[in-house]
Amino acid sequence: MSEAKRRSVGRPAGATKASGGHSQSLVRGLTLLEYLSASPLGLALSELAEMADLAPSTTHRLLQALQGQGFVTQESDQGLWRIDVKTFRIGNSFLEARDVVAKSRPFLRRLTAETGETANLGIRDGATAVFLAQNESPQMMRMITRLGSRAPLHASGVGKALLAWMSEEERSALLEGGYELARVTENTLYRTDSLQTEMADIRAQGFACDREEHAIGLHCVAACIFDEHATPLAAISVSGPMARIPEERLLVLGALVRQVASEITQQLGGQLPR
């Protein structure tokens, strides 16, 4: 195909080169920011150029552009380059966006609206699940958990969901390292083999069920929210009296909670396990 014919198809001549050049500069600039963010004491121009495999002149040009936008700064004494306030501000915004409690609240309200039951959010702290947020059921008879209260990992819906999705090594270390499978109720799983079987079932169906294992007369379903590494970040649950959540409704609610947890994971930029 002739050069003239190639230019008549697709993008105009020179468009790809210009676009690629701009993209390349952007990628290189972001790469420099990554190196600087990992070096809080700062880096010299020569160090940055070597780390990024760029010519010193190219590195200096990119740093000047980043400096002009407030992303990096250069110390006058030693000439070291560091990240500047705008980079910190963007990073801080990302952390605020990752606030799992704030992001989960609308979803907890939605779960209560759709199910009529109390919706909860908890995280793991050592060998316990800690409840950080709750949206109460409008029903007169309802489950209420004091925020900040704890429940054993093996004896609660949120706890079992978090426990099931821990790495095999981490879970084994916990269970074999003196963790007591205390019987909170007569239905609590207190044998390691029974609990390990339960963990496999939870991972297969994507949600955990608490069948009067934490409190007699109370049923609960829970599912995990995952971070960008597909590791458990938190878990949400729906809980209520057995009279309103019989066995057959547990599975229906479990599928709903699993779906909502997946939506929160996506909004937080997390990844679901494969």
Secondary structure, DSSP 8 states (H G I E B T S, - for coil): --HHHHHTSSS-TTHHHHHHHHHHHHHHHHHHHHHHHT-TT-B-HHHHHHHHT--HHHHHHHHHHHHHTTSEEE-TTT--EEE-HHHHHHHHHHHHHT-HHHHHHHHHHHHHHHHSSEEEEEEEETTEEEEEEEE--SSSS-----TT-EEEGGGSHHHHHHHHTS-HHHHHHHHTTT-----SSTTS--SHHHHHHHHHHHHHHT-EEEESSSSTTEEEEEEEEE-TTS-EEEEEEEEEETTTS-HHHHHHHHHHHHHHHHHHHHHTT-----
